[in-house]
Amino acid sequence: MGIRVPVTVEMDDGRELKAVIDQRDYAAVEAAEIDPATHRNTWVRFLAWSALARTKQYGGPFEVFNTTDCVEATHREPEVPAGDEDGLDPGRKAPSAGS
């Protein structure tokens, strides 16, 4: 299962754009060296811009998107099932009663 996170962007002209952030966008934000711990809003906006640019919904550079065109970008963090904090399959936790 890959990383897919829906994002909704409110644009300055009133449009609402939607895209799905995927691993390509996370790789792009890493390459841009934007730290989510210290620049959380810029990180989310870059992910949104990358996804919108990749899907050809937005054609401008990030600087214009970030400072002029994007009013707000919101995304939903991927949900991790309970007991699966690291995303790995731990296998059976205990032998069954018949073992």
N, CA, C and O atoms as CSV, one atom per row, in Angstrom:
chain,resi,resn,atom,element,x,y,z
A,1,MET,N,N,0.839,-1.170,0.000
A,1,MET,CA,C,0.000,0.000,0.000
A,1,MET,C,C,0.887,1.237,0.000
A,1,MET,O,O,1.812,1.341,0.806
A,2,GLY,N,N,0.611,2.164,-0.893
A,2,GLY,CA,C,1.387,3.381,-0.992
A,2,GLY,C,C,0.824,4.495,-0.128
A,2,GLY,O,O,-0.219,4.346,0.509
A,3,ILE,N,N,1.521,5.591,-0.122
A,3,ILE,CA,C,1.083,6.765,0.621
A,3,ILE,C,C,0.241,7.618,-0.312
A,3,ILE,O,O,0.737,8.108,-1.326
A,4,ARG,N,N,-1.015,7.795,0.021
A,4,ARG,CA,C,-1.910,8.649,-0.755
A,4,ARG,C,C,-2.723,9.482,0.236
A,4,ARG,O,O,-3.475,8.949,1.053
A,5,VAL,N,N,-2.552,10.807,0.141
A,5,VAL,CA,C,-3.199,11.720,1.072
A,5,VAL,C,C,-3.986,12.764,0.288
A,5,VAL,O,O,-3.405,13.508,-0.501
A,6,PRO,N,N,-5.303,12.828,0.496
A,6,PRO,CA,C,-6.086,13.849,-0.197
A,6,PRO,C,C,-5.728,15.248,0.313
A,6,PRO,O,O,-5.477,15.443,1.503
A,7,VAL,N,N,-5.708,16.206,-0.598
A,7,VAL,CA,C,-5.439,17.601,-0.241
A,7,VAL,C,C,-6.487,18.476,-0.925
A,7,VAL,O,O,-6.874,18.234,-2.068
A,8,THR,N,N,-6.932,19.490,-0.204
A,8,THR,CA,C,-7.863,20.478,-0.743
A,8,THR,C,C,-7.197,21.839,-0.625
A,8,THR,O,O,-6.654,22.190,0.423
A,9,VAL,N,N,-7.246,22.606,-1.718
A,9,VAL,CA,C,-6.588,23.910,-1.743
A,9,VAL,C,C,-7.609,24.980,-2.102
A,9,VAL,O,O,-8.299,24.891,-3.117
A,10,GLU,N,N,-7.688,25.992,-1.245
A,10,GLU,CA,C,-8.516,27.160,-1.539
A,10,GLU,C,C,-7.626,28.182,-2.230
A,10,GLU,O,O,-6.614,28.621,-1.683
A,11,MET,N,N,-8.026,28.552,-3.450
A,11,MET,CA,C,-7.235,29.498,-4.229
A,11,MET,C,C,-7.758,30.916,-4.028
A,11,MET,O,O,-8.912,31.108,-3.647
A,12,ASP,N,N,-6.912,31.905,-4.284
A,12,ASP,CA,C,-7.252,33.305,-4.102
A,12,ASP,C,C,-8.434,33.730,-4.974
A,12,ASP,O,O,-9.181,34.636,-4.606
A,13,ASP,N,N,-8.606,33.078,-6.131
A,13,ASP,CA,C,-9.716,33.432,-7.029
A,13,ASP,C,C,-11.025,32.738,-6.648
A,13,ASP,O,O,-12.017,32.853,-7.368
A,14,GLY,N,N,-11.036,32.012,-5.514
A,14,GLY,CA,C,-12.253,31.371,-5.035
A,14,GLY,C,C,-12.394,29.904,-5.416
A,14,GLY,O,O,-13.260,29.210,-4.884
A,15,ARG,N,N,-11.561,29.426,-6.323
A,15,ARG,CA,C,-11.639,28.009,-6.695
A,15,ARG,C,C,-11.174,27.131,-5.554
A,15,ARG,O,O,-10.366,27.533,-4.717
A,16,GLU,N,N,-11.709,25.915,-5.542
A,16,GLU,CA,C,-11.252,24.892,-4.610
A,16,GLU,C,C,-10.718,23.742,-5.452
A,16,GLU,O,O,-11.460,23.111,-6.205
A,17,LEU,N,N,-9.431,23.480,-5.318
A,17,LEU,CA,C,-8.788,22.424,-6.086
A,17,LEU,C,C,-8.519,21.238,-5.175
A,17,LEU,O,O,-8.202,21.401,-3.997
A,18,LYS,N,N,-8.651,20.042,-5.736
A,18,LYS,CA,C,-8.411,18.822,-4.966
A,18,LYS,C,C,-7.424,17.943,-5.729
A,18,LYS,O,O,-7.454,17.855,-6.957
A,19,ALA,N,N,-6.561,17.305,-4.972
A,19,ALA,CA,C,-5.593,16.372,-5.558
A,19,ALA,C,C,-5.265,15.328,-4.491
A,19,ALA,O,O,-5.738,15.399,-3.357
A,20,VAL,N,N,-4.447,14.366,-4.885
A,20,VAL,CA,C,-3.984,13.345,-3.953
A,20,VAL,C,C,-2.458,13.392,-3.936
A,20,VAL,O,O,-1.800,13.180,-4.954
A,21,ILE,N,N,-1.920,13.673,-2.764
A,21,ILE,CA,C,-0.469,13.692,-2.577
A,21,ILE,C,C,0.003,12.245,-2.568
A,21,ILE,O,O,-0.592,11.396,-1.905
A,22,ASP,N,N,1.073,11.967,-3.305
A,22,ASP,CA,C,1.626,10.618,-3.287
A,22,ASP,C,C,3.141,10.676,-3.092
A,22,ASP,O,O,3.708,11.736,-2.828
A,23,GLN,N,N,3.768,9.536,-3.225
A,23,GLN,CA,C,5.194,9.442,-2.919
A,23,GLN,C,C,6.036,10.385,-3.778
A,23,GLN,O,O,7.077,10.856,-3.320
A,24,ARG,N,N,5.618,10.669,-5.000
A,24,ARG,CA,C,6.360,11.596,-5.851
A,24,ARG,C,C,6.423,12.982,-5.227
A,24,ARG,O,O,7.446,13.661,-5.305
A,25,ASP,N,N,5.319,13.400,-4.604
A,25,ASP,CA,C,5.267,14.722,-3.983
A,25,ASP,C,C,6.101,14.769,-2.712
A,25,ASP,O,O,6.751,15.776,-2.430
A,26,TYR,N,N,6.086,13.673,-1.936
A,26,TYR,CA,C,6.950,13.608,-0.751
A,26,TYR,C,C,8.426,13.640,-1.154
A,26,TYR,O,O,9.237,14.263,-0.469
A,27,ALA,N,N,8.777,12.987,-2.241
A,27,ALA,CA,C,10.164,13.027,-2.721
A,27,ALA,C,C,10.534,14.448,-3.148
A,27,ALA,O,O,11.655,14.900,-2.914
A,28,ALA,N,N,9.590,15.147,-3.773
A,28,ALA,CA,C,9.853,16.520,-4.219
A,28,ALA,C,C,10.069,17.456,-3.036
A,28,ALA,O,O,10.965,18.299,-3.076
A,29,VAL,N,N,9.262,17.323,-1.981
A,29,VAL,CA,C,9.435,18.199,-0.821
A,29,VAL,C,C,10.740,17.875,-0.091
A,29,VAL,O,O,11.369,18.773,0.469
A,30,GLU,N,N,11.150,16.615,-0.088
A,30,GLU,CA,C,12.446,16.257,0.495
A,30,GLU,C,C,13.584,16.882,-0.306
A,30,GLU,O,O,14.548,17.393,0.265
A,31,ALA,N,N,13.465,16.839,-1.637
A,31,ALA,CA,C,14.501,17.428,-2.490
A,31,ALA,C,C,14.581,18.938,-2.304
A,31,ALA,O,O,15.653,19.528,-2.437
A,32,ALA,N,N,13.437,19.565,-1.992
A,32,ALA,CA,C,13.413,21.008,-1.752
A,32,ALA,C,C,13.931,21.351,-0.354
A,32,ALA,O,O,14.114,22.523,-0.023
A,33,GLU,N,N,14.168,20.315,0.466
A,33,GLU,CA,C,14.716,20.457,1.810
A,33,GLU,C,C,13.862,21.362,2.701
A,33,GLU,O,O,14.380,22.218,3.418
A,34,ILE,N,N,12.545,21.156,2.642
A,34,ILE,CA,C,11.626,21.873,3.526
A,34,ILE,C,C,11.346,20.962,4.717
A,34,ILE,O,O,10.817,19.862,4.557
A,35,ASP,N,N,11.701,21.421,5.895
A,35,ASP,CA,C,11.580,20.620,7.112
A,35,ASP,C,C,10.175,20.762,7.699
A,35,ASP,O,O,9.774,21.864,8.073
A,36,PRO,N,N,9.419,19.656,7.786
A,36,PRO,CA,C,8.062,19.746,8.323
A,36,PRO,C,C,8.022,20.111,9.803
A,36,PRO,O,O,7.002,20.607,10.284
A,37,ALA,N,N,9.100,19.879,10.527
A,37,ALA,CA,C,9.122,20.199,11.953
A,37,ALA,C,C,9.210,21.704,12.191
A,37,ALA,O,O,8.641,22.214,13.156
A,38,THR,N,N,9.912,22.409,11.327
A,38,THR,CA,C,10.106,23.850,11.524
A,38,THR,C,C,9.320,24.717,10.549
A,38,THR,O,O,9.130,25.908,10.794
A,39,HIS,N,N,8.863,24.131,9.449
A,39,HIS,CA,C,8.129,24.892,8.423
A,39,HIS,C,C,6.888,24.112,7.986
A,39,HIS,O,O,6.710,23.838,6.799
A,40,ARG,N,N,6.041,23.760,8.936
A,40,ARG,CA,C,4.884,22.882,8.682
A,40,ARG,C,C,3.958,23.424,7.585
A,40,ARG,O,O,3.577,22.674,6.686
A,41,ASN,N,N,3.591,24.704,7.640
A,41,ASN,CA,C,2.676,25.255,6.642
A,41,ASN,C,C,3.299,25.249,5.258
A,41,ASN,O,O,2.647,24.878,4.282
A,42,THR,N,N,4.552,25.655,5.168
A,42,THR,CA,C,5.231,25.652,3.868
A,42,THR,C,C,5.345,24.236,3.339
A,42,THR,O,O,5.203,24.021,2.136
A,43,TRP,N,N,5.598,23.266,4.203
A,43,TRP,CA,C,5.712,21.863,3.813
A,43,TRP,C,C,4.400,21.369,3.203
A,43,TRP,O,O,4.404,20.741,2.144
A,44,VAL,N,N,3.272,21.655,3.873
A,44,VAL,CA,C,1.962,21.231,3.356
A,44,VAL,C,C,1.656,21.936,2.043
A,44,VAL,O,O,1.164,21.310,1.104
A,45,ARG,N,N,1.940,23.219,1.969
A,45,ARG,CA,C,1.674,23.979,0.743
A,45,ARG,C,C,2.533,23.463,-0.412
A,45,ARG,O,O,2.065,23.399,-1.549
A,46,PHE,N,N,3.779,23.098,-0.132
A,46,PHE,CA,C,4.635,22.550,-1.189
A,46,PHE,C,C,4.093,21.213,-1.687
A,46,PHE,O,O,4.052,20.961,-2.891
A,47,LEU,N,N,3.675,20.354,-0.746
A,47,LEU,CA,C,3.077,19.079,-1.145
A,47,LEU,C,C,1.849,19.313,-2.021
A,47,LEU,O,O,1.681,18.655,-3.048
A,48,ALA,N,N,0.991,20.251,-1.615
A,48,ALA,CA,C,-0.211,20.571,-2.390
A,48,ALA,C,C,0.165,21.098,-3.774
A,48,ALA,O,O,-0.393,20.667,-4.783
A,49,TRP,N,N,1.113,22.031,-3.810
A,49,TRP,CA,C,1.555,22.583,-5.094
A,49,TRP,C,C,2.098,21.478,-6.001
A,49,TRP,O,O,1.778,21.429,-7.189
A,50,SER,N,N,2.911,20.605,-5.441
A,50,SER,CA,C,3.495,19.527,-6.229
A,50,SER,C,C,2.413,18.624,-6.819
A,50,SER,O,O,2.467,18.267,-7.997
A,51,ALA,N,N,1.432,18.258,-5.995
A,51,ALA,CA,C,0.352,17.391,-6.474
A,51,ALA,C,C,-0.490,18.090,-7.535
A,51,ALA,O,O,-0.875,17.473,-8.528
A,52,LEU,N,N,-0.777,19.368,-7.333
A,52,LEU,CA,C,-1.570,20.116,-8.324
A,52,LEU,C,C,-0.791,20.320,-9.617
A,52,LEU,O,O,-1.362,20.228,-10.704
A,53,ALA,N,N,0.498,20.595,-9.512
A,53,ALA,CA,C,1.328,20.764,-10.712
A,53,ALA,C,C,1.443,19.438,-11.466
A,53,ALA,O,O,1.366,19.401,-12.694
A,54,ARG,N,N,1.628,18.359,-10.716
A,54,ARG,CA,C,1.768,17.038,-11.339
A,54,ARG,C,C,0.497,16.643,-12.083
A,54,ARG,O,O,0.566,16.004,-13.133
A,55,THR,N,N,-0.661,17.020,-11.549
A,55,THR,CA,C,-1.935,16.676,-12.195
A,55,THR,C,C,-2.411,17.771,-13.148
A,55,THR,O,O,-3.536,17.731,-13.646
A,56,LYS,N,N,-1.542,18.744,-13.393
A,56,LYS,CA,C,-1.785,19.829,-14.348
A,56,LYS,C,C,-2.988,20.705,-13.991
A,56,LYS,O,O,-3.659,21.243,-14.871
A,57,GLN,N,N,-3.250,20.839,-12.697
A,57,GLN,CA,C,-4.310,21.733,-12.239
A,57,GLN,C,C,-3.771,23.125,-11.926
A,57,GLN,O,O,-4.526,24.094,-11.847
A,58,TYR,N,N,-2.446,23.209,-11.749
A,58,TYR,CA,C,-1.800,24.482,-11.474
A,58,TYR,C,C,-0.490,24.514,-12.243
A,58,TYR,O,O,0.285,23.559,-12.202
A,59,GLY,N,N,-0.243,25.625,-12.952
A,59,GLY,CA,C,0.940,25.675,-13.800
A,59,GLY,C,C,2.013,26.656,-13.380
A,59,GLY,O,O,3.060,26.738,-14.022
A,60,GLY,N,N,1.772,27.399,-12.316
A,60,GLY,CA,C,2.738,28.403,-11.908
A,60,GLY,C,C,3.827,27.849,-11.000
A,60,GLY,O,O,3.752,26.709,-10.541
A,61,PRO,N,N,4.847,28.677,-10.745
A,61,PRO,CA,C,5.934,28.257,-9.854
A,61,PRO,C,C,5.470,28.256,-8.395
A,61,PRO,O,O,4.489,28.914,-8.048
A,62,PHE,N,N,6.180,27.516,-7.549
A,62,PHE,CA,C,5.823,27.415,-6.141
A,62,PHE,C,C,5.793,28.782,-5.468
A,62,PHE,O,O,4.894,29.045,-4.669
A,63,GLU,N,N,6.741,29.652,-5.766
A,63,GLU,CA,C,6.802,30.973,-5.124
A,63,GLU,C,C,5.489,31.742,-5.307
A,63,GLU,O,O,4.999,32.348,-4.353
A,64,VAL,N,N,4.920,31.729,-6.496
A,64,VAL,CA,C,3.652,32.427,-6.758
A,64,VAL,C,C,2.500,31.705,-6.056
A,64,VAL,O,O,1.629,32.345,-5.467
A,65,PHE,N,N,2.499,30.384,-6.121
A,65,PHE,CA,C,1.481,29.590,-5.434
A,65,PHE,C,C,1.497,29.914,-3.942
A,65,PHE,O,O,0.447,30.156,-3.348
A,66,ASN,N,N,2.668,29.920,-3.344
A,66,ASN,CA,C,2.829,30.088,-1.908
A,66,ASN,C,C,2.503,31.501,-1.438
A,66,ASN,O,O,1.891,31.670,-0.383
A,67,THR,N,N,2.895,32.511,-2.195
A,67,THR,CA,C,2.751,33.893,-1.731
A,67,THR,C,C,1.509,34.605,-2.240
A,67,THR,O,O,1.089,35.600,-1.649
A,68,THR,N,N,0.905,34.115,-3.336
A,68,THR,CA,C,-0.205,34.840,-3.950
A,68,THR,C,C,-1.451,33.977,-4.149
A,68,THR,O,O,-2.534,34.335,-3.686
A,69,ASP,N,N,-1.303,32.856,-4.829
A,69,ASP,CA,C,-2.474,32.119,-5.304
A,69,ASP,C,C,-3.136,31.209,-4.273
A,69,ASP,O,O,-4.358,31.062,-4.291
A,70,CYS,N,N,-2.380,30.606,-3.393
A,70,CYS,CA,C,-2.925,29.660,-2.415
A,70,CYS,C,C,-3.310,30.398,-1.141
A,70,CYS,O,O,-2.471,31.030,-0.499
A,71,VAL,N,N,-4.599,30.312,-0.780
A,71,VAL,CA,C,-5.056,30.893,0.477
A,71,VAL,C,C,-4.835,29.894,1.603
A,71,VAL,O,O,-4.330,30.244,2.670
A,72,GLU,N,N,-5.222,28.639,1.349
A,72,GLU,CA,C,-5.083,27.610,2.374
A,72,GLU,C,C,-4.993,26.242,1.717
A,72,GLU,O,O,-5.689,25.960,0.742
A,73,ALA,N,N,-4.139,25.408,2.257
A,73,ALA,CA,C,-4.016,24.017,1.820
A,73,ALA,C,C,-4.220,23.138,3.040
A,73,ALA,O,O,-3.563,23.317,4.065
A,74,THR,N,N,-5.131,22.191,2.922
A,74,THR,CA,C,-5.380,21.278,4.032
A,74,THR,C,C,-5.278,19.853,3.537
A,74,THR,O,O,-5.688,19.535,2.421
A,75,HIS,N,N,-4.732,19.005,4.375
A,75,HIS,CA,C,-4.610,17.600,4.013
A,75,HIS,C,C,-4.941,16.754,5.228
A,75,HIS,O,O,-4.930,17.234,6.361
A,76,ARG,N,N,-5.229,15.512,4.979
A,76,ARG,CA,C,-5.523,14.564,6.048
A,76,ARG,C,C,-4.373,13.585,6.124
A,76,ARG,O,O,-4.031,12.932,5.138
A,77,GLU,N,N,-3.783,13.489,7.294
A,77,GLU,CA,C,-2.686,12.542,7.482
A,77,GLU,C,C,-3.184,11.131,7.229
A,77,GLU,O,O,-4.325,10.816,7.565
A,78,PRO,N,N,-2.355,10.272,6.642
A,78,PRO,CA,C,-2.772,8.878,6.446
A,78,PRO,C,C,-3.036,8.214,7.788
A,78,PRO,O,O,-2.290,8.409,8.747
A,79,GLU,N,N,-4.100,7.431,7.847
A,79,GLU,CA,C,-4.439,6.740,9.080
A,79,GLU,C,C,-3.640,5.457,9.208
A,79,GLU,O,O,-3.481,4.706,8.246
A,80,VAL,N,N,-3.137,5.219,10.418
A,80,VAL,CA,C,-2.407,3.989,10.713
A,80,VAL,C,C,-3.319,3.129,11.566
A,80,VAL,O,O,-3.779,3.580,12.615
A,81,PRO,N,N,-3.595,1.892,11.141
A,81,PRO,CA,C,-4.463,1.033,11.943
A,81,PRO,C,C,-3.919,0.847,13.356
A,81,PRO,O,O,-2.706,0.815,13.562
A,82,ALA,N,N,-4.819,0.724,14.322
A,82,ALA,CA,C,-4.424,0.530,15.715
A,82,ALA,C,C,-3.529,-0.694,15.835
A,82,ALA,O,O,-3.801,-1.728,15.226
A,83,GLY,N,N,-2.471,-0.580,16.613
A,83,GLY,CA,C,-1.552,-1.695,16.813
A,83,GLY,C,C,-0.551,-1.860,15.683
A,83,GLY,O,O,0.213,-2.825,15.668
A,84,ASP,N,N,-0.546,-0.937,14.744
A,84,ASP,CA,C,0.345,-1.041,13.592
A,84,ASP,C,C,1.113,0.272,13.441
A,84,ASP,O,O,1.218,0.813,12.340
A,85,GLU,N,N,1.647,0.779,14.551
A,85,GLU,CA,C,2.273,2.087,14.558
A,85,GLU,C,C,3.427,2.225,13.582
A,85,GLU,O,O,3.627,3.302,13.020
A,86,ASP,N,N,4.190,1.162,13.366
A,86,ASP,CA,C,5.347,1.266,12.477
A,86,ASP,C,C,5.019,0.896,11.040
A,86,ASP,O,O,5.891,0.976,10.174
A,87,GLY,N,N,3.767,0.488,10.761
A,87,GLY,CA,C,3.365,0.148,9.411
A,87,GLY,C,C,3.831,-1.213,8.947
A,87,GLY,O,O,3.593,-1.591,7.801
A,88,LEU,N,N,4.491,-1.954,9.817
A,88,LEU,CA,C,4.982,-3.277,9.446
A,88,LEU,C,C,4.025,-4.340,9.947
A,88,LEU,O,O,3.336,-4.127,10.945
A,89,ASP,N,N,3.971,-5.460,9.287
A,89,ASP,CA,C,3.127,-6.562,9.710
A,89,ASP,C,C,3.893,-7.365,10.754
A,89,ASP,O,O,4.881,-8.022,10.424
A,90,PRO,N,N,3.449,-7.321,12.010
A,90,PRO,CA,C,4.205,-8.019,13.049
A,90,PRO,C,C,3.928,-9.520,13.070
A,90,PRO,O,O,4.563,-10.251,13.830
A,91,GLY,N,N,2.999,-9.984,12.258
A,91,GLY,CA,C,2.646,-11.396,12.287
A,91,GLY,C,C,1.716,-11.683,13.443
A,91,GLY,O,O,1.173,-10.758,14.047
A,92,ARG,N,N,1.528,-12.922,13.754
A,92,ARG,CA,C,0.648,-13.295,14.840
A,92,ARG,C,C,1.297,-12.920,16.163
A,92,ARG,O,O,2.473,-13.205,16.389
A,93,LYS,N,N,0.518,-12.272,17.047
A,93,LYS,CA,C,1.079,-11.778,18.300
A,93,LYS,C,C,1.287,-12.885,19.321
A,93,LYS,O,O,2.210,-12.808,20.131
A,94,ALA,N,N,0.440,-13.923,19.300
A,94,ALA,CA,C,0.565,-15.005,20.272
A,94,ALA,C,C,0.084,-16.292,19.622
A,94,ALA,O,O,-0.774,-16.254,18.740
A,95,PRO,N,N,0.617,-17.419,20.038
A,95,PRO,CA,C,0.154,-18.690,19.470
A,95,PRO,C,C,-1.330,-18.886,19.773
A,95,PRO,O,O,-1.816,-18.457,20.820
A,96,SER,N,N,-2.041,-19.529,18.862
A,96,SER,CA,C,-3.445,-19.796,19.098
A,96,SER,C,C,-3.584,-20.857,20.185
A,96,SER,O,O,-2.622,-21.554,20.507
A,97,ALA,N,N,-4.781,-20.974,20.745
A,97,ALA,CA,C,-5.022,-21.909,21.847
A,97,ALA,C,C,-4.760,-23.348,21.429
A,97,ALA,O,O,-4.411,-24.170,22.275
A,98,GLY,N,N,-4.915,-23.676,20.157
A,98,GLY,CA,C,-4.727,-25.050,19.704
A,98,GLY,C,C,-3.279,-25.402,19.414
A,98,GLY,O,O,-2.991,-26.534,19.026
A,99,SER,N,N,-2.367,-24.469,19.591
A,99,SER,CA,C,-0.956,-24.750,19.275
A,99,SER,C,C,-0.229,-25.432,20.384
A,99,SER,O,O,0.960,-25.727,20.254
